[in-house]
Amino acid sequence: MAKGIPELYGSLVFNDKVMRDKLPKDIYKALRKTIENGTHLELDVANSVAVAMKEWAVENGATHFTHWFQPMTGFTAEKHDSFISPVGDGQIIMDFSGKELVKGEPDASSFPSGGLRATFEARGYTAWDPTSPAFIKDGTLYIPTAFCSYSGEALDKKTPLLRSMETLSREATKILHLLGQKDVTGVSTTIGPEQEYFLIDKELYEQRKDLIFTGRTLLGAMPPKGQEMEDHYFGALKPRVAAYMHDLDVELWKLGIPAKTKHNEVAPAQHELAPIFDTANIAVDHNQLTMEIMKKVADKHGMVCLLHEKPFDGINGSGKHNNWSMITNTGVNLLDPGRTPAENIQFLIFLMAVIKAVDEYADLMRLSVATPGNDHRLGANEAPPAVVSIFLGDELTAVLDSIENDTFFGKQQRIQMETGATVLPHFFKDNTDRNRTSPFAFTGNKFEFRMLGSSLSVAGPNIVLNTAVAEALSQFYDELKDTPADKMGEAVHELVKRAILKHKKIIFNGNGYTDEWIAEAERRGLYNLKSTPEALPCFIAPKNIKLFTEHKIYTESEIYSRYEILLENYCKTLHIEARTMQDMIRRDFLPALMEYTDEVACSISDKKAVADLPCKAETKLVIKLGGYYDAIYEAEEKLEADTKTAEGIADMLEAATYYHETILADMAALRSTADAAEEYIPDDILPYPNYEALLFSL
C-alpha cells in the first residue's frame, strides 16, 4: 500500500475536499447549499460541476461515466458512456456536460415495475443525487442517481429513502423548535449497517449448482463438527481470510467507505465487517457498494463471498444489523440520554416517538425485512424472532416506569466492574446490556434493528423507520404546539406518560427465543408474521397506505407496485430453488447413489463367487441404500408435480402461500432423505463438495 491510510481514504471520491479544490467559490457554495438545504440546482452550476468532475475523473484514469442507481431488483444498475466527443477530422475531446450529469435516460422496460408502466413504455430517467458523492471504480466515474419512470413514479429504493429522510427532518425540527432549539435547521438519520458474510473456496463453489443458481446449499449433510465448540467466533484470522480482509479494507477506504471492524463470526467460514456511522442515504449507497466489492475482492483471492441469509443448513446464517439514530445539524444525537435521562425531556420525547412508531407500525418493520432467505433465519437461535419488540435495558425501563407511576427516579449509580483480578484496570459497566435476541434494541445512543438479512438493501427498513417516527413526531407536535414555553416540561411529561401507557406492550427486555415470550407476545396483541407471504399483505393495509401517502413517501400506485414486485420475487426465488433441487437430484444425486449401491452389490457378488460368504453387513447396506433411492425418487416426483401446480396459480399471493406451505415442505422432506443418504456415499462418488470441504477448506 503505497499511500498512507489518510491519503488513501476517499482518494477515488469526488468529496468535499476535491470540490473545494476544483470548483470556483461561488459554484462550490451553490452546490453546498443544494446538498445541505435541498435547494434546486441551476444548470449553470451543474455545468461547472460537470467540467470539474470530468477533469478530476480523467486525472484518476476514468474513461467513462455511469448513472448508478438502485432498481427494485435489490441490486444496483449502471450503463456506461465514454467521455469522448467527436470534433471532426477523426479527432475527439473528452467532454461531459451538466445535462449529462443531472439526467440520464436508461431503458426502464426490463426493470421490475409492478405494473407501474407497460413494457412498451420503455423510457426511464435517472436524476443525480448530489447528497451522495460521485466516485471512480474500474475506470468509470459513478454518479449516484435516483430512478423514475417517464410519468414520474419512483422505480427505485433511493427516491423513497430521500423522501423519508426529508420528512423526518421536517417533523423532528418542528419538535425541536417547540423545545427551544431554534438553531436547529435539519435532522439527519444516521445508520451503520454491520455486514455478515461467508467465504468459501471458488473451485468448490463452481461444483455446486445450488450455490451458483440460488446462493444457498439445497442439499448437504452436516459434518462431524459444526459451530458447537464456539471456537470460530472472534478466533484468529486464517491467512487467506486475513489477506482478503486487508485488500477489502483498502478497496473500501479508497471509495470513502469507513470500514472499521472485521472479525470471525460464529459459524465456520463466516465473518463480519462493520462501518462507522454515516448519513442514511450515503450509508445505503456504501452498503450496496460494500456487498459488490466483497464479491469482487473474494474472486481475486480465489474465493466466493456468500451473502445469502442461510447458505448452510444446521449452522448460523447471516444478518445485517442496522444501527440507527438521529443527529441535528448542530451535532446533537437526539437518542443520547445524557447523564440524567429522566430529566432530559428532549431525549424522552424522541425516545417515545421511536417506541410509538415501532409499536404502531411493527407490521411494516417486519415486512421491510421479509425475504425468502431471511425466513430461514428469523426465529432460529441465530436471529431475532419474527415478533417485533423493543429492548430498552434496566435503566431506561425504570425511567419510563417512574414517569408512568409518577414516582421519583433516583439517578442510578455507575457500577464498577469487578473482575476478581486486581492487576486489571478499573472500569464501569454500561447501563444497558446488548440483548442479542431482541429485534430492536437500544444500545446506548442508538437503536439496533437486528432483523435484516445479509443480502438486503438497507433502504427499505430505513424508509419505514424514518416515516413511522416522523408520523409519531407529527402527532406529538400537534399535541404540544399550543403549549406555553413555561409549561412545556410538564406537557411533555404528561405526553410521555400517555404514550408509555399505550405503547409499553412493545417493550420486552427478556429472552426472545423462548416459547413463553411468543405466547406472551400473542397475549399482548403483537404481530407474529412468521413468513414473507404472511407479512407482505401488510404493505397494502389501509393504515399503512395512509402513512406513506400522507407523508408523500409513496403514492398508492407505488405501494401496490412494490407489493406485486415483492410477491413475484418471492415466487420466482422459490421456483428457481425447486427447479435447481430437482435437477441436482435427478441428474447428479440419484445416479451417484445408484453407482455406490451397485458398487456394494458387486462386492457382495464377488464375495459369494469366491467363498460364498454371508455378506450380512453389505446386504443391509444395499437394502438401506435402495430404500433411500426409492424414497428420494418419490419425494422428487412430488416436488416436481407440486412445482408444476405452482406454475399454474395466477394470483400472486395465493402462489406465494402455496410455495411457502407446499413447495418448501416438499424440499425439506426431499432434503432430509437425501442428506441421510449422503452420509453413506464416499466423497469420490458424491457429485458435489460436501459441507466439510466447503466450511473448513480455507
Secondary structure as UniProt FT lines:
FT   HELIX           5..8
FT   TURN            9..12
FT   HELIX           16..22
FT   HELIX           25..37
FT   HELIX           43..59
FT   TURN            60..61
FT   STRAND          64..69
FT   TURN            72..73
FT   STRAND          80..82
FT   STRAND          84..88
FT   TURN            89..90
FT   STRAND          91..94
FT   HELIX           98..102
FT   STRAND          103..104
FT   TURN            109..110
FT   TURN            114..115
FT   TURN            119..120
FT   STRAND          123..128
FT   TURN            130..131
FT   STRAND          135..137
FT   TURN            138..139
FT   STRAND          140..149
FT   TURN            150..151
FT   HELIX           158..178
FT   TURN            179..180
FT   TURN            182..183
FT   STRAND          187..193
FT   STRAND          195..201
FT   HELIX           202..205
FT   TURN            206..207
FT   HELIX           209..214
FT   TURN            228..229
FT   TURN            233..234
FT   HELIX           239..254
FT   TURN            255..256
FT   STRAND          259..264
FT   TURN            268..269
FT   STRAND          270..275
FT   STRAND          278..279
FT   HELIX           280..300
FT   TURN            301..302
FT   STRAND          303..306
FT   TURN            313..314
FT   STRAND          322..328
FT   TURN            329..330
FT   TURN            334..335
FT   HELIX           341..343
FT   HELIX           345..360
FT   HELIX           362..367
FT   TURN            368..369
FT   HELIX           372..375
FT   TURN            376..379
FT   TURN            381..382
FT   STRAND          390..391
FT   HELIX           394..405
FT   TURN            422..423
FT   TURN            436..437
FT   STRAND          440..442
FT   STRAND          447..449
FT   TURN            454..455
FT   HELIX           459..480
FT   TURN            481..482
FT   HELIX           485..487
FT   HELIX           488..503
FT   HELIX           504..506
FT   TURN            512..513
FT   HELIX           515..524
FT   HELIX           532..535
FT   HELIX           536..540
FT   HELIX           542..550
FT   TURN            551..552
FT   HELIX           556..584
FT   HELIX           585..589
FT   HELIX           590..611
FT   HELIX           616..647
FT   HELIX           652..658
FT   HELIX           659..663
FT   HELIX           664..678
FT   TURN            679..680
FT   TURN            683..685
FT   HELIX           691..696
//
